[in-house]
């Protein structure tokens, strides 16, 4: 389970898409949200768009692995899809904020790798928010203020990427994923491989 | 501090040389040893070759970070060169066995990343030992028996590489090094960068 968090506008969505396009072993966890779709967003690919009563029913029935409130909208991670992917031996990428990350981490059985993406500068973050044509000036200001709070949670993450350039960040994120897959405790079948090796020596 | 351990014949020396040739930020820790040089080995590059009294003096005077006995020969890591490299902000690669790794890890202030290299099969290991022209048949048998003991210590390492092909292992080792450098606790200047970022938002 690979969590990628960042303040809005740091380039997380672009980076996630590039990782999914280049790494065959990872699946995106598609969140449910009560916020309206932005232009170009696709139901079931970017989000599952639901109304508030539906979201609340899912939460009450334990169907969400984590949930959070961001700018008065509700976001959550459907449990079933994640569990199915993990059972099939796939890695799962989560595009969630610090609130959701904390909730995922609270389940002791979860094997989380937490990456925080930072913008190279405040000016860069503001520019990215402004070039998102669909956000109003008010939303931009709201997100700028919120970014500072989100960033304050960087200390809760294992790895930090400063997003100077997306291809460079992709190479670094890929290295993190590759390295984490080589950790001894994650290598399935290792102890029987070592046993057969030692028996043959 | 990156430790690379393996049984003799698993390809550790070749992999280390390739890493040093491709990564500018890492320096090899050159060990002292009382064993005689093999053909082609260069004093000060492969090892510092010393006699037993010199080795014992170094050990008694605290000049060695770790030391071990392997096949009746003494091996040790000179402290001064490692500390100088680390102070200069460089990473240091250690080609040492499980005994030395344990000793390095005992100093609580050490920031170790431990990688264990396994051969793809026992037959592969034996073949590599036999094609080392300088080793006698007796030494080959001794090393085969010793390999099994060395391998039993794989559980003390963070990462496991199975050395199917050296370029593939180099890519994996490079990914481990790149990822470890992106760990939050190793990023110097991060807290002041985040502070300036938040102040500007």
Contacts between the chains, C-beta under 8 A, distances in Angstrom:
chain1	res1	chain2	res2	distance
A	116	B	184	7.6
A	118	B	193	7.8
A	118	B	194	7.2
A	118	B	197	6.9
A	119	B	197	7.2
A	121	B	197	7.0
A	121	B	200	7.3
A	122	B	197	5.7
A	122	B	200	3.5
A	122	B	201	5.0
A	123	B	200	7.5
A	125	B	201	7.3
A	144	B	201	5.6
A	145	B	201	7.2
A	147	B	201	5.5
A	148	B	198	4.7
A	148	B	201	4.3
A	151	B	194	6.1
A	151	B	197	6.3
A	151	B	198	5.7
A	151	B	201	7.8
A	152	B	194	8.0
A	152	B	198	6.9
A	154	B	184	7.1
A	154	B	190	7.9
A	154	B	194	6.0
A	155	B	184	7.1
A	157	B	184	6.1
A	158	B	183	6.3
A	158	B	184	6.5
A	159	B	179	7.0
A	159	B	182	4.7
A	159	B	183	5.9
A	159	B	184	6.4
A	160	B	182	6.5
A	160	B	184	4.9
A	160	B	187	5.7
A	160	B	190	6.3
A	161	B	182	6.6
A	162	B	193	7.7
A	172	B	178	6.6
A	172	B	179	7.9
A	172	B	182	5.9
A	174	B	175	7.6
A	175	B	174	7.6
A	175	B	175	4.2
A	175	B	178	4.0
A	175	B	179	4.9
A	175	B	182	7.7
A	176	B	178	8.0
A	176	B	179	4.4
A	176	B	182	6.4
A	178	B	172	6.6
A	178	B	175	4.0
A	178	B	176	7.9
A	178	B	179	7.4
A	179	B	159	7.1
A	179	B	172	7.9
A	179	B	175	4.9
A	179	B	176	4.4
A	179	B	178	7.5
A	179	B	179	3.6
A	179	B	180	7.1
A	180	B	179	7.1
A	182	B	159	4.7
A	182	B	160	6.5
A	182	B	161	6.6
A	182	B	172	5.9
A	182	B	175	7.7
A	182	B	176	6.3
A	183	B	158	6.4
A	183	B	159	5.9
A	184	B	116	7.6
A	184	B	154	7.1
A	184	B	155	7.1
A	184	B	157	6.1
A	184	B	158	6.4
A	184	B	159	6.4
A	184	B	160	4.9
A	187	B	160	5.7
A	190	B	154	7.9
A	190	B	160	6.3
A	193	B	118	7.8
A	193	B	162	7.7
A	194	B	118	7.2
A	194	B	151	6.1
A	194	B	154	6.0
A	197	B	118	6.9
A	197	B	119	7.2
A	197	B	121	7.0
A	197	B	122	5.7
A	197	B	151	6.3
A	198	B	148	4.7
A	198	B	151	5.7
A	198	B	152	6.9
A	200	B	121	7.3
A	200	B	122	3.5
A	200	B	123	7.5
A	201	B	122	5.0
A	201	B	125	7.2
A	201	B	144	5.5
A	201	B	145	7.3
A	201	B	147	5.5
A	201	B	148	4.4
A	201	B	151	7.8
